[in-house]
Every structure is written in C-alpha cells, then in structure tokens.
C-alpha cells in the first residue's frame, strides 16, 4: 500500500485575488503579536488560582512558573519572536496540526459543528428548498471567487477573510503518516463553472451547477434534484460515507484502498473538487433536539444504526442537509475554517432567499443531467463499511444532548446594563458550581475569542473561570449575601470576563502563547516542569467548552464536548426575547441535570436584577 504524504506547500495551492473588494484589506491587517512573557505568566497564575484544589498546590505551580520565567522562558520567548519575524503567522502551522490535522479520533462529534435553519418558507418542500439553496450558495461562491463579496468588518475595522479560500471546491483528506491536510480546486474557475455533489440514500450524484458560463436557475436545480429523488425510491446504496466518520487512521487506510480502484479514485476526485455537498435525507426530525442530533451526527434507525452518516461526506467544509419534511441546515468541517465564516455564508444565503426579489435565474432546460457515481464495492470496502457502521453506532449512541430557552433575552439583559455574553457565561458558571456540589473542579472553561483582527487570525481561548466569577457564584447560594452584595460581585465578575475576552481578541491571551513557547523547544531539551504540573494541566482541560454565534436564521446550533468528562455548551445571545443553550456530553455525564441547573441559574440571575419571577 502506498503512503499518503502531505505536500509541503499544500496550503498555498489556492489563492484568491488580493486586490479586490473582498480581500483588499488583507495586506493592511496587523500580524498576530507575541505577548510579553511576564504578562502571560502573570495572567496564567491568576487563572490557576480558582482551579487549584489547595493553597499548597497553587504555590507549587507558581514556583514552577517563576522558575520557567528565570530559566528556559526567556530563550523560548526569543525563539518565538524570531519565528514571528520570519513568518506571516507564527501560530498557523502549529495550530492547524495540533488542533485539527494531527487529531486522530473521529471528526464527527469531536470536531464538526452544525447550524439548523429556521426558514419556514420551504418547510415541507425539500426539493424546492434544496434547489434554492444550491442556487443561492453558488451565487455567494461566485461573488467570493470574483472578489465582489463585501468584506467582514468589526467596530475596530476589517477582519481577516483568509479562511474563506477553504469554503468551496476543497476537502480535508486523511493522511497515513498521522497528519491530514486539505486539497483545493478553487482556482480552476471564477465562480461560473463547477459542480456540486448530491447524496440521496447513500448514492452519490454529480450535479452540474453551471452551463455555458451561467449558474443554473433554481428551476434547473429543482429539475435535477427531482430526478434524483424519483430514482431513489428503492433500496439504499452502500454507505461509503460512513468511512469519513471513522477515526482518522482507519479512514486513511480505507481512503488509500479506495484510491487503488480507478472507479473509486475518480469518485473521490469529484467529491473533493465539488463546490459543496447537499445531503438529501429521508429523516423527518420534529423537536429541536431531534433536529440538532440529525444535523450533528445524522439520524439513527430504531436499532441504533447511524443511517444519517451513511449519507454524508464529513470531510467537506460545507455540507448542506435537507430533510424530507423540509427542515435544513449545515454540517461544517472545522479544520481550516472556524464557524464565523460559515455563519456569514449561511446568513447571506438565507437572507437572499428570504428576499422576494431574489434572482432565481432563467431556466435553460439544456443543462446536463445529474450523473450517478457508483462505487466499486470490493469485499474489502464492504468489510470496512461494516466496521465503520459499528464504530459510528457506538460513537453516536454514546452522546447526550439537551436544549433550553430562557423566557428573556438580549433586550432585558441590556436593560440591566450587562453584556449578554458575560451574563450567559455567568449563568453557566453558577450552574456548573451547583452541579459539582462539593466535588473539586476538574478543569477550566473555554470560550472561543476570534482573533480575526489579525492576518490569518483564528481563535484564542478566553479562560472564563476567575476568582471573581467564583466569588459571585458562591454568593448566590450564601444566605448571608444580600442582593446588593450579589449584584456587586456579579458586576465585578462580568467586568473581569469582558477584560479577559478583550485581551484574548487582541492576541494577548494565555494559551496560544504558551503553546508557541512549548513548540520552540528543540530536540533533546527538557520540557519545563511548568507544563507538566498537575494544576497547569487541569486548567488546560476544558471541561466546559463554550462559544456563541448568532444568525436570525438559526434555530439550533452546536458541537460536541472536547474532553470525555466535559460538556459542550453552545449558546445564543442575539435574540431579544430568549437565550438558547445546547448542552452536549457523553451519556455517562449528567447532561439533563446540567441543563436543569442552567435553567435554574438563568432564572436566579434574572430575578437578582429584576426582582420578579421569570418562569421557564
């Protein structure tokens, strides 16, 4: 068997026009800074204090930090500064591999994320919805490729759009040497050509998306998709897509086997070069929880068979899913692109479809028909799918998910003069304290901060847990603490959180800097004792992985926990009338009880400020 080796310059294979409306600000963006070493180490000590199990444990960790500051730290800092001076982005390559491409467990649950759409216009009309999505996404893709897409900006100015290069015409591929990478075909056209892949009942179809230099009309797409629906009424095809949900090393071996067949290699090429994928699925999720799970990891049969994952190709960055009751959403692959670019994609696409003046195009009736791409199912491939099905069933069956909405939202929180994000985070901290009871804290809380204000910036960790947040949370169940005192402590905790978040967004966080210092160690050099300290390691264990994103078109969104003994907490603060929380975890964790504690904490915080009851 041949070895799949990653090209050294794989990330440079795609380039969009720098001198354009979309990418014109890229050259003026500042580079990600390297924080000052004393400041990072001081902040590190602050974040360890509320995680420590004893004062002795904290003193021991701080001694190791001080020793690092006097011994290896300055030399590693010097090396990191030299790297920053000689590269476009000192963190990019390390972060790609450590956070994503070197990760060998399944990307389903562990890496992928989902958005569920609330566009009622197409409910009950799956073929119409899928066709409209195909047209609208292709128009977005054309604007991006031509550099005509409006750039993203914040109050502070433009933000990086580099990862948009990996939104279309590309795919993650597994490597047999322990590192994946991305392949891209994005430079082969200017948005007026290309194809999409449609999967229905596990059968892969190549659907032309343009004809004679024009993107197909909605009615053309609908005609193509109607054909796929009509010929898919029989039995299902082999669920080869399940292989993409396997652990990455198993998938790499199976991928290599697929490539050894000319038929299968050609299908892989068509999938990887497709603009995006549309999965037409016969599930009919009803509740928000069912909708979430069907997007997150695919629907399951009554016997636990992961039938939804058979109909996916999880390595594609953008995979739109349309269910038979007209619900739809996106399953995203996270490796080279975070959630904010795809949230913008979905928001723009759905805004366009909601506009009565949307350009549905002129029907051509002469576009090529969709072509089925049928796998050469060898005995080895059949055996591999059987194993993948068993492993995927265990993966999916081991996950729990809960959702809740509060009876108040951003409008009320702002009326109280509080940041909605800080409010939502304090609710989670109070709930987790109550869930733990007297048990010691097993790790920290991660919130993603975008660093896209810098060239090629992605994220930094906001270390949410603080002595201020702990003091406030304790006061909420302390009979001796009156309302004014609790409000005072809350205000301080919220201010600390906002300051920590602001520093992270400015590239002055703790975690990425420490990662860079550790990566600057050379072969044969001792790993500083600080990095092996139990308290340090516990503080870097994200038992609560949290993040917020918003689109008025999203009814559900989320991802999985990042450690076995933790929770994923996706929350939405953008609605005026509600906060939305989605809590994920392994089934052996108290998922439903944590959701109940978040519900109770949300009411308690509201009543702290309002004095009146907000019933859930």
Secondary structure, DSSP 8 states (H G I E B T S, - for coil): -------TTGGGS----SSSTTTTTGGGSB------HHHHHHHHHHHHHTT-SSHHHHHHHHHHHHHHHHTHHHHHHHHHHHHHHHSS-SSHHHHIIIIIIT--S-STTTT-EEEEE--GGGTT-HHHHHHHHHHHHHHHHHHHHTT-S---EETTEE---GGGGGSSSEEEE--TTS--EEEE-GGG-SSSS-EEEEEETTEEEEEE-EETTEE--HHHHHHHHHHHHHTTSS-----GGGGGGS-HHHHHHHHHHHHTSHHHHHHHHHHHHSS-EEEEE-----SHHHHHHHHHH----TT---HHHHT--TTSSEEEEEETTS-EEEEE--TT--HHHHHHHHHHHHHHHHSTT-------S-S---EEE-----HHHHHHHHHHHHHHHHHHHTEEEEEEE-S--HHHHHHTT--HHHHHHHHHHHHHHHHHTTS---SEEEEEEE-TTBTT--EEEEE---HHHHHHHHHTT-TT--HHHHHHHHHHHHHHHHHHHHHHHTT--SHHHHHHHHHT--TT----HHHH-HHHHHHTSEEEEEEE---TTEEEEEE--SSTT-EEEEEE---SS--EEEEEEETTS-HHHHHHHHHHHHHHHHHHHHSS----
